[in-house]
Amino acid sequence: MKSKKISIIAGVIFIAILIIATIYSRNYYQKQLPKVDIAISKSGTLNIEDKKEGFKYTVPLKALHKDQNDRNYVLMVKEQKGAWGKEYICESKFVVVLKKGESQVALKKGIKYPVVVSSDKPVFNGSVVSFN
């Protein structure tokens, strides 16, 4: 009887340690993710050489990148279900630039997902990120 109680207490302590270790490791992992600022493709006005032009789809200039083949792309942030709940994954999307302004870029087509404007660490296609 006494050994059964000790076994139960040891089992409860073991499970409690596992739960605490899991919570700690999940929080540590979350803190290590790159933190990004995002923007949404929307209609806007570009300032080009003291002229203003309206466009249907714009994103901040900081969201635009070029690959090694000189193609323009943005990093979209998509929500996916992960092992511990929601995860936010970067996915590159090639875009056609109509015009560049001082702080905005006009695109031929809109983008369905938010785009990365800035990050505290380098992010790439497939990076898991969190938000500022």
Backbone torsions as a table, in degrees:
resi	resn	phi	psi	omega
1	MET	NA	-44.7	-178.8
2	LYS	-65.7	-40.3	-179.4
3	SER	-69.1	-29.0	177.4
4	LYS	-67.8	-41.8	178.2
5	LYS	-63.8	-42.5	179.3
6	ILE	-63.1	-40.5	178.4
7	SER	-63.8	-41.7	179.4
8	ILE	-65.9	-45.1	179.2
9	ILE	-62.7	-43.2	178.7
10	ALA	-62.7	-40.4	177.9
11	GLY	-63.9	-42.8	178.9
12	VAL	-64.5	-43.0	178.1
13	ILE	-63.1	-42.9	179.1
14	PHE	-60.8	-45.8	179.5
15	ILE	-64.9	-40.4	178.2
16	ALA	-62.0	-42.5	178.0
17	ILE	-63.0	-41.5	177.8
18	LEU	-61.9	-42.2	179.7
19	ILE	-64.5	-45.8	179.7
20	ILE	-63.1	-43.7	179.7
21	ALA	-63.9	-38.2	178.6
22	THR	-65.5	-46.1	179.3
23	ILE	-62.8	-44.3	179.6
24	TYR	-61.7	-46.9	-177.2
25	SER	-67.1	-36.5	177.8
26	ARG	-65.1	-44.5	178.9
27	ASN	-65.0	-40.7	178.4
28	TYR	-63.1	-45.1	178.4
29	TYR	-58.9	-44.7	-178.4
30	GLN	-62.4	-39.0	-179.4
31	LYS	-70.2	-23.4	-178.5
32	GLN	-84.1	-12.5	-178.5
33	LEU	-68.4	147.7	173.2
34	PRO	-61.6	138.5	178.0
35	LYS	-101.2	125.9	-174.9
36	VAL	-118.5	153.5	168.4
37	ASP	-103.7	140.6	-176.0
38	ILE	-123.6	162.9	174.4
39	ALA	-141.4	161.9	-179.8
40	ILE	-114.3	137.8	176.0
41	SER	-63.0	128.6	-178.0
42	LYS	-151.6	170.1	175.6
43	SER	-72.7	147.2	-178.0
44	GLY	-166.0	179.2	-178.8
45	THR	-114.3	135.1	175.9
46	LEU	-104.1	138.1	173.0
47	ASN	-96.0	111.3	-179.2
48	ILE	-126.4	112.5	178.5
49	GLU	48.5	55.1	178.3
50	ASP	64.4	13.6	174.7
51	LYS	-115.0	150.6	176.8
52	LYS	-112.5	131.4	177.3
53	GLU	-127.0	138.2	178.4
54	GLY	-93.3	141.8	178.6
55	PHE	-137.7	153.1	-177.7
56	LYS	-73.5	-39.2	-176.4
57	TYR	-126.1	117.4	176.4
58	THR	-133.1	153.5	172.0
59	VAL	-137.5	159.7	176.4
60	PRO	-61.3	145.0	179.3
61	LEU	-57.0	-34.3	179.6
62	LYS	-63.6	-19.5	-179.0
63	ALA	-81.0	-13.7	-175.6
64	LEU	-87.6	134.2	178.9
65	HIS	-130.1	165.2	174.1
66	LYS	-124.3	140.3	176.6
67	ASP	-90.2	-176.1	-177.5
68	GLN	-66.1	-17.4	177.6
69	ASN	-98.4	14.6	178.0
70	ASP	65.3	26.3	176.2
71	ARG	-92.8	140.9	179.3
72	ASN	-81.0	139.0	175.1
73	TYR	-150.2	162.2	172.0
74	VAL	-124.2	159.9	174.2
75	LEU	-102.1	112.2	177.0
76	MET	-84.7	155.1	175.5
77	VAL	-114.6	114.8	179.7
78	LYS	-109.0	143.9	176.7
79	GLU	-88.9	132.5	176.0
80	GLN	-133.9	157.6	176.5
81	LYS	-85.4	124.4	178.9
82	GLY	-111.5	-175.9	-179.0
83	ALA	-62.8	-29.6	-176.8
84	TRP	-113.0	23.0	-178.9
85	GLY	113.8	-148.6	-177.4
86	LYS	-71.9	137.3	172.1
87	GLU	-126.5	150.5	-179.9
88	TYR	-115.7	116.6	-173.0
89	ILE	-112.2	135.9	175.0
90	CYS	-81.5	138.4	176.1
91	GLU	-137.1	127.9	-179.4
92	SER	-77.0	145.2	-179.7
93	LYS	-137.9	120.1	177.2
94	PHE	-72.2	139.9	-176.5
95	VAL	-131.5	155.4	174.1
96	VAL	-103.0	119.4	-178.7
97	VAL	-89.5	124.7	176.1
98	LEU	-84.3	-48.6	179.2
99	LYS	-153.8	152.8	174.2
100	LYS	-112.3	133.9	174.9
101	GLY	-107.4	-165.6	-179.4
102	GLU	-67.4	-38.8	-177.7
103	SER	-134.0	-5.9	-178.5
104	GLN	-127.4	159.1	176.8
105	VAL	-126.6	132.9	176.2
106	ALA	-90.2	131.8	-179.4
107	LEU	-112.0	154.1	179.0
108	LYS	-68.2	-41.0	-179.4
109	LYS	-125.1	153.4	176.7
110	GLY	-75.3	165.9	179.3
111	ILE	-117.4	129.0	-173.5
112	LYS	-69.6	-28.8	-174.5
113	TYR	-112.5	158.9	175.1
114	PRO	-60.9	153.4	179.5
115	VAL	-115.4	150.0	178.6
116	VAL	-75.4	127.2	177.2
117	VAL	-101.1	-40.2	177.9
118	SER	-153.0	162.4	-178.6
119	SER	-150.8	149.5	177.7
120	ASP	-82.4	-10.5	176.2
121	LYS	-139.3	159.9	177.4
122	PRO	-61.7	137.5	176.1
123	VAL	-126.6	148.6	-175.8
124	PHE	-138.6	175.9	173.2
125	ASN	-56.8	124.5	179.7
126	GLY	95.2	-6.6	179.2
127	SER	-67.6	138.1	171.7
128	VAL	-90.0	131.1	-174.4
129	VAL	-131.9	166.8	170.2
130	SER	-128.0	174.8	-175.0
131	PHE	-106.7	147.8	174.7
132	ASN	-69.7	NA	NA
